[in-house]
Amino acid sequence: MSSTAVLFSPSSSLFLAKPSPLIKGRAAAAAVRCSNEPTLSVSNEEEGVDMVGRRRALVSAAAAAACGASVLGFAGHGLAATQGLLAGRIPGLSEPDENGWRTYRRPDDKSGGHGVGWSPIIPYSFRVPDGWDEVPVSIADLGGTEIDLRFANPKEGRLFVIVAPVRRFADDLDDATIEKIGNPDKVINAFGPEVIGENVEGKVLSSATAEYSGRTYYQFELEPPHVFITATAAGNRLYLFSVTANGLQWKRHYKDLKQIAESFRVV
């Protein structure tokens, strides 16, 4: 049984591929370097080992997928294997409107890593300026498998959606509303740390309550880090929508980032 590993240099995200049971023959190891060059450099650790076509194709495919996957998030989330470049990813973006904004609606058939026995996720939607795109979700992300979606624009900021089981918080909320979970102070103190990775005490600059189509949304602005959080509940899930950016992005694109945050709806 051979042992094949794909190892990326420190300049890229670290990705270790487990030995494939499909590859048989003499033991070999391949080192692949990700760079801006159009080709990948592949070398054999053991001299005289012939790389058969199928093995070369498998290694190249794994390398290309991992090199192409980018993971955006708070500090500490970059070095992580992804759930697959397109795992559970079905396009849901509309064409730009007259103002250059697109609407994302979670596709009904999109898969989600929320465990066996879950009812289908009630779709949600939000609006982003043209230039924002979906990015793969990391299995090591803050929030783990409860991170349902990530979007980003490298010049403007990033966002993610957490979809968490309401039964983590109460046993009798199969048809949950955000009001049943708690008031705004209780919600942000309980769930804000899931978004920013630390206690939110002293970081909440403002909070507001909005209602759309009979559903209540709590909206928060926190600093530091610079982040908008919109929270609501539907069915048996809590939805946390986070829009964040670095200091320069926040200063330049504050108005658009706030508009993105306030556009979140569970439909």
N, C-alpha and C positions, 0 to 999 in steps of 0.2 A: 504493500500500500504506500503510495507516494505521499509526500507532505509538501504542499505548495502554499506559499505565503506571498501576499502582495503587500509591500511595505513602502510607504510614502515618506519623503524627506521631511524634516522639521519645517520647511517653508510652506508646506501644505497641511491640510487636516490629516490627522493620523487615522489610517484605516487598515485593519488587519482582516484578511479574508481567511476563514476557516478552511482546512483541507477539504477538497471536493472529492466525494466518493466516485465521481464520474471519471476521474483521472487515474489511470492505472499505469504501472511500469516502474521504472527506477526512480528513486527519490531525487527531487530537484527543488531548488528554491529560486525564485525570481525576484529581483529588486527593480522597482519601477519608479522613475523620477518624474513628478509632475512639473511642468514648466510652461512657459508661453510658446515653446516651440511646437510646430505642427505634428511632431512625432514623439513617441515614447521610447526611451532607451531601455531595452530588456537584456539582461545578462544571465547566464547560467552559472551557478555556484560550482557545479561539478563539470569538469571538462569532458568532452566526448559524448555528452548527453544530447541526443537529437530531440528537438522540440517538434512534436507531431502537430499537424494542422489544427486538430481540435483543441489541443492543450494551448497552443498559441492564441487561438480565437477566444478561449475562456479567459485567459489572463488579460488579453487586450481589452475584452469587454468589461471585465471587472475594474480594470484601471481607468478606462474611459468614463465609466459611470461614477466612480468615486472622485476622480479629478474634476468632473463637471459639477458635482454637488456642492453647493455653498450653503452654509448654515449661519443664519443671522440670529442674534439674540442678545441678552445681557451678557456681561463679562463672564467667562468661564464656560460658555456653551459651545465654543467653536470647535473644540477637539472632541468630536463625537461621530460615530458611524450613523448614517442615516437609515431610515426605514425603507430605503429604495428610492431611486431618483424620482419615480412617479407613483410610489405606493399610494393607493387610494386617491389619486389626484385626477379629477375630471374637470376640464375647463368650465368655469362658471361666469366668466367676465363678459359683459355686454360690449358693444362697440361704443366708442366715445360719443358723448352727447355734444351739443353745440358749444358747451363750455370746456370740452376736453376731459370730462369726468366719465368714468366707467362704473357700472353697478355690478357687484359680485353677488350672486345668489348661490348658496350651497346646493349643489346638484342632489336631487332626490336619491340617485343611485350611488352616490359617493360612499365608499366604505369608511369605517372609522374604528380606531383601536380602543373600543370601550367595553370589551368583554362579551362573553357569550350570554345570550338571553336579553340583551338590551333591545328595547323597542326602537324603531327607526328614529333618527334624530330629526326633530322639527327643524326645518331649514331656517337659516338666517341670511340676512343680506346687509351690505354696507356699500358705500361709494368711495372711490379713490380717484385721484387725478391720473390721467394717462401717464404711463411710465412705471406704475406700481405693478409688481408681478408676484405670483405665488412662489414660495421657496419650499424645499423639502423640510419636513418636520423631523427633528432629531429624536432618537429613542432615548437620549440622555438629557432631553430638554427639561427646564424648570416646568414642573407640572406633569412630566412623564407622558403617558398615553392620553392624558386629558387635554393635551394640546391638540386641537383639531385642525388648525390651519395657521399658516404664516404667510404674510405678504411683506414686501419691502421695496423701497426705492433707495439705492445707495447714496443718493444726494439729499434725500428728504427725511427718511426715517423708516420705521418698521412697525408692524402690528402683529398681534396673534390673538387667537380665540381659544379660550379654555372652556370645555364643556364637561362639567363635573356632575356626578350623581347626587341628587338631592338627599338620598338616604344617608349620605355621609353626615348630614346635619340634622335630619329629622326622619322618623319612620312613617309618618302619616301624611306625606306630601306628594302623593302620586300625581296630583294635578296642582303643581306648585305655582305660586306667585311670589314675586320678590318681597311683597309686604308680609307674607306668611313666614318667610325666612327671617326677616328682621327689618328694623329701620335703617336708614343710611349709615349711621354711626356704627351700628352692630355689623353691618355687611362689610364696610370697608376695613374695619379692625380685624374681622375674621378672615377675609379673603384677600385683602390687599397684599399681605405677605406672600400669597401664592403667585402674585403678579410680579412684585419687585424683589422678592427673595429676602426681605427683611421687615422688621416692624414698621408700621406706618405712623406711629405716634409722632406728632409734630411735623409731618410731611404733607398733610392734607391742606392745600391752599383754598379749595372751594368745593362745594357739593351742591347738587341740584337734583330735582325730581321732575321727570317729564312723562307724559302719557301719550301713546300713539295706538290707535285702534284698540283701545281698552286695556292695553298692557303698560305697566309702569316700569320705567327705567331709572336707575340711580346713576348719576354722572358725577365723576370726581376728577379733580386735577391735583396731582401730587408733585412735590419737588423737595429735595432730589430723590430719585432721578426724575428727569422730565417725563411725565407720563399722564395720559388721560385714561381713565377706566370707566367703562359703561357696564353696568350689571343689570341682569334681569333673570327671570326664571320662566320655564314653560315645560309642561309635561312632568317628567321626573328628573329634570336637569336644571342646573344653574349655569348661566352663560356669563362669562367675563371677557369683555372685549377691551384690549389694551393697545394704545397707540403711543409710541415713544420715539425719542430722538436724542442725539447728543446736543450739547449746548448751542453750537453754531446752527445746526439744523433747526432746533427749536426756535431760535431767534428769527431765522429767515422764513420759516414755513409754519409758524405758530397757527395762523388763521386756517390754513388748509388742514393741519393736523387735528385741530379742534373740530372742524367740519366733518372730517372722517369719523372721529369718535362719536359725534352726535348723530351720524347717519345710521348707526347700527340698529337693526330691527330683527326680531324673531318673527318669521312669517308663517 
